[in-house]
Amino acid sequence: MQIKLGAIAAGVLAAATLTLSTGAVAQEDHSLKAVLDKKSIALGIPTDYPPYGFMGPDFKPTGVDVATAQLIADKLGVKAELVPVSTPNRIPYLQSRKIDLIVSALGKNEERQKVIDFTTSYAPFFQAVFGPKNIAIKSFDDLADKTLAVTRGTIQDDALQQLAPKTLKIQRFEDDNATMAAFMTQQTQFVAVGAAVAAAALQKNPKVQAEYKLLIKDSPNYVGVRKGETALLNKVNEILRTAKKDGTLESYSQKWLGRSMGNLPD
């Protein structure tokens, strides 16, 4: 009798396992099927973070992330529902199904990988040195005897300790606004900030003839996908990898970031 009960228990367990496995597959397939069935996809984008996502002169979202989000929708053959998100709420929005994908300057790290999945990278995100167009800078050694503004305690501040020549005169400020203000008012010749910060300031002050000079650190952006939605993840990867090969993502990087996207990691 015990043997029969054991066999029954084993059979029930096997059936349950099969059911769960089948259910998981169905859920994975459903993620993409649901998007195609409703003929629209909700994409979380930034609207206050140039050059990745911001409101253009026509009061419509634009930027690297917005273009990438629209590309995904177009290649899927569905309508793009662009949903503004912030850094704190973008992952909760994805998990609570308010959006289907995060396309919002999202970097990958171990903590985030525990709760969501990531596609292949689609754009660079970098900390850099910016300066006047009429001063040629090819390497950090060229910053010798120059003046540079940086925000105290940031990634770029720490990196400059190793990269910059000792004769570079660094002026440190308490926040990015003060750092950019020092550069824009010509208190310093150069500034070391994130690309998004520089782009926002230069967009508001087009008379300042400044440009990207040197890369300090590059941390690519990825599209965020809910855990287990493998069908949708694979399809978006297919779209992004094709866009890398045909130059579409390169054109986005050149247009909004002013530089090549380089060899982004998969």
N, C-alpha and C positions, 0 to 999 in steps of 0.2 A: 504494500500500500504506500509506503514511504517513497518507493522508487517511482510509482505512478504519479504521486503528488509532485515529486521533484521534476519529473518529465513535464508535467503540466505547467509548473512554475517556470521552467526553462522556456517552454513554448510561449507562455504569456509574455515573458521578458523579451524574447526574440521578436514577437509581434509588435510589442510596444516600441522596441528599438527601431524596427522597420518603419513603423508609423511616424516616429519622430524624425527619422532620416528623410522619409518621403515628404513630411511637412516642411522640413528645412529647405529641401530642394524647391518645393512649391513656393515658399516664401521668397527665395532667391529669384525665381523666375517671375514672381508677381511684381517685384519692384520695377522691372523694366516694362512688363506687360501693362501695369497700371498706368504708367506714364503714357504709353502709346495708346491705350484705350481712351484716356481722358483728353488726349491730344494736347497736353500742356505739361510743363515741368516747372516747379517752383525752385528758383535759384537764389540762394542767399548771397547778396553782393554788398560791398561797402559803397556809401554815397558821400562820405566825408573824409576820404583817405586818398587824395591824389598822389601819384598818377594811376593808382590801381582802381579806384572807384570814386567818382565825384560828379556833381551836377554841372553840366555844361552850360554854355550861354543860352541854349534853348530850353533850359530847365529839365533836361533829360539826363539820366545817368550815362556816364561815359568812362573810359579808362581801360586798362589792360584786363582787369577782372570782368568788367561788363562785356567787353568784346568777346572774351573767352566763354562766358556764360551764354551769350547769344549764339556763338558758334556751336556749342553743344546742342542747344535747342534746335537750331537750323539743321544740323546733321541728323538729328533724331526725327526731324520732320514734324515737330510739335511747336506750340506757342511757348515763348519764354515769359514766365511770370517772375519779374524781378522784384525780390523782396529785400528791402534794406535791412542789414544786420549790423551789429556791433561786435567788438571782440568778446565781451562777456556773454552775449546771448546767442552767438552763431551756432555753437555746438548744442546747447539746449534746444534751439529751434529745430535742428536736424533730428535730434533724438525724439522730440515730441511731434514730429512729422508736420511741422509748420512749413518746412522746406524739404525738397528732395535731395539737394546738393548744396554744399558750401563752396562758393567761388569768391573768397574774400581774404586775400593775402594770408592764407593759412599755411603756416609752417608745420613741419612734421617733427614730433618728439615722442619719447617713450610713453609719457603720461597720456597724450592724446591718442596714441595707437592702441591703448587699452580700451577706449570707448568708441572710437570710430575707425573706419578704414580710409586709406588714401590712394588716390590714383597716381599715375606718373606725374612728374612735375611739369608745369606749363609756363612758368615765368621766373626770372631771377628776382630776388629781393636783396638789396644790398645797402651797406653802409659805405660811404665814399667821401672823397675829398672833392669839393667843388671850388672853382675859382674863375677869374676873369679870362675871357676868350683870348685876350691879347698877350697872355703870359703862358709860354709853352712849358708844360710839366709832363715829363715822360716816365719819371720814377720818383720814389720818395726822396732820393738824394737831391732832386731838384728843388725840394722845399727848404734847403739850407738857407738860413738867414731870412726866411720869410716869416710872416705872422699868420696865425691860424686860430680860429675860434672853435671851441668844442664844448659839449655839455659834460660837466663833471661826472665821473663815475660810470660813463656809458661804455658800450662795447668799443666804440671808436676811440674813446679816450684811453682805454687800456691798451688797445692795439697800437696806437701811435707811440707808446713808450718803447715798443720793440721795433717799429717800422721806420719811424721818422729820425732824421739826423738830429744830433744834440743841439745844433744851432738853430733849429726851428723854434720860434718864439710862440709858445702856446698860451692862449688866454682862455681860461675856463669859466663857464657860466653855469647857473643853477638849473636852467631848463632850456629846451630847444628854441622857444620863442626868443629868449634873450640872446642865445647863441646866433640865431639867424639875424636878429636885429643888429648885432655887432658887425656881422659881415655886410649886410645890406647898406649900412651907414658908413662903410669903409673904415671901421675901426681896425679891421684885420683884412688881409689880402685874400685869405682862403678860409674855408669852413669845412669841418668834418661832421656830417650828419647822415641820417637815413635819406634815401632817395625820395621817399614820400614827403618828408618835411621840406627838403630843398625844392621839390616840384611845386608844392603849395605856395611857398614864399615867392618863388620866381614867377609863378603864374600871376600873382597879385602885383608884381613889380616888373613888368616886361622890359622896362628901360634898363634894368640891371643886366648887363651882358655877361652872364656867367654860364659855365658849362661843367659837365662831369670831367674830372681829371684822373683820379686814381681809385681803384677798388680797395676797400679795407676788408670787408667780409661779405660773402654772398650766401644767403640762406633761401633756397628756392620756395616757390609757392606750389601747393597741391590742392586738388579738389577733394573735399571731404564727403564721404559716403557712409550711410548707416551700416553698422556691423551686419554681416550676413547677406547683404544685397549684392551678391556676386555678379548676377546678370547685368545689372546696371553699371556696376564697377567696370566690368570687362568691356562694355560698350563704350563708356566714356574714355577708357584707356585707348581703345581702338581709334576714336575720334582725335584724341590729343596726339597720339603717336603719328597719325597721318598728317596732322597739322604741323608737327615738327618737321617731317620729311619734306612737305611741299612748300615750306617757308612761311606759312600763315602766322605761326606764333613768333617767328623771327620778325615779321613785319610789325606785329603788335609791340614787341620790345623796342624796336627802332623808333616807332611812332611816339610811344608814351614814356619810355625810359631813356631814350636817347643813346642807346648802346645795344650791342648784340646780346642775345640771350645766352650765347656761349654754349658749352657742352653741359646741358642740364642733366642731372641724374635721372634714371628711370624710376 
